[in-house]
Amino acid sequence: MALKKKMILVLVITVVIAQFFQPKKNQGNFVSIDFFLKETQASKQVKQILKQACFDCHSSTTNYPWYNSITPVNFWLNSHIKEGKKHFNVSKWSTYSDKKKDHKLEELVEELEGSSMPLASYTWTHKEAQLNSAQVQALVDWANGLRSGYSSTSD
């Protein structure tokens, strides 16, 4: 029994100490998002959908939930954000060529139509990010409309 109590004590101490180690937060400025929204001419509806379901992981401006202060949850969230930005980062939109923009929009459509985005693990705690079929269609239509402009300039 004494061994079990010692193991629990070590575990508690480890968890407490771990709270002092936090990953760097993903909190830039909104200028980069504004550039993306302006260039892509997102409608009010599309802007709202992107804000609710996409920008936390696909931009440099994350709205963190309260539980992000808990280690190891914060490291798990941070890895999701890094992975999301690696694939599609609206904060870097101004640095993409037209060909790359077209490709990113193509990937966006594929992810939406395949119901791969937003991630289920994200929507568990962000119910507002769950997209209905009309919202998915609005994003797909918007992205496909943009693609024709980017693909014609990148030929």
N, C-alpha and C positions, 0 to 999 in steps of 0.2 A: 504494500500500500504506500509506503514511503517513496518508492521509486515513481509511482504514478503521480504523487503530489509534486515531486521534484520536476518531473517532465512537464506538468501543467504550468508550474512556476516559470520554467525556462521558456515555454511557449508564450506565456503572457508577457514576460520581459522582452522577448524578441519582437512581439507585435508592437509593444509600446515604443521600443527603440526605432523600429521601422517607420513609425509615424514622423520621425524627424527627417526622413529622406523623401523628397518629392521631385517628380520630373518637372522639367521646365514647361510652363503653360503656353498654350498656343493662342496668344492674344495679341494680334497685331492691330492695325487700324482698318477702318472700313473703306478707305479710299480704293483699295484694290477690288473690293466687292462692287463698289459704285462703278468703277471702270467696266467691269464685266457686265453688269446690268445695263449700263448705258450702251455699250457696244452691241450687245445682243438684243437690245430693245425688248426686254422682258416685260410682258404685260403685268398689271397689278396682281392678277391671279397667279401667274408664274412666279413672280417675285416672292409672294407669300409662301408658295409651296417650297421653293428653294430655301427660303429662310427657315421654315419649319423642319424640313426633312434632309437638307443637304449641306448647308454652310458650316455646321458644327465640325464636320469631318473633312470637308472639301474646300476649306479656305483657311486663312490665317487668323480667323476670329471665331473662337469657340466660346459658346456660352456654357460654362461648366455647372453641372448639378451639385448639390450639397455634398453628395457622397464622393465627390472627386478629392476630398480632403483625406480620405481613408486609404492608407497603403494596405494592400497591394492593388486596390481597385483603381487608383489613379494611374498606376503604371499600365494596367490593362487598357484603360481608356486612352491613354497616350499612344499606345501601340496601334489602336484602331485609327486614331487621328493621323498618325504618320503614314499608315498604310493607305488611308483614304486620299490624303494629299499626294501620295506618290502616283496614284492612278489618275486623279482628276483634281486639279487645284485652281479654283477660280481666281485666287489671289495672284497667280502667275499668268493669267490670261493674256496680258499685254505683251508678254515675252514669247508667246507661241506664234509660230508661222501660221498662215492660213491653212496650210496642209495639216498641221498638227491640230488646229482648232476643229477642222472638219473631222479628223480622226477621233478626237475626244468626244465630240457630239455623237458620232457614230457609236462609240462605246457606251455613252450615256443611254442612248436609245436601246441598245442591246441589253443593258443591265435592267432597265425599267421594264422592257417587254418580257424579260426572263424572270421577273419578280425577284431579282437578286438585290435590288436596292429599293429603299434603305434596308440595311441589315436587320434581321430579326432581333439580334441582341441589342440593337439600338432602339427599336420600336417597343421593346419590353418596358423600357423606362421612359420613353418619349412617345406617348400615345398619339400626340399631335402629328408625329412624323409618319404614321401609317397612312399610306396613300390609297384612296379609293380608285376605281377604274376611270372615273372622269378626270381625276387629278393626273393619273399616269398618262392618259390620252392627251391632256393639255400640255404636259411636258414633252411628250413624244412629238406632237404636232409642232410645237415651238422649236425643238431641236432640229427636226427634219427641215423645217422652213429655213433655219439658219444655215444648215449644211449646204443647201443649194448655192447660197451666196459665197461661202468659203471654198467650196469645191470648184466653182467656176473661176475663182481668182488664183487657184493653186495649180491649174493645168499647165 
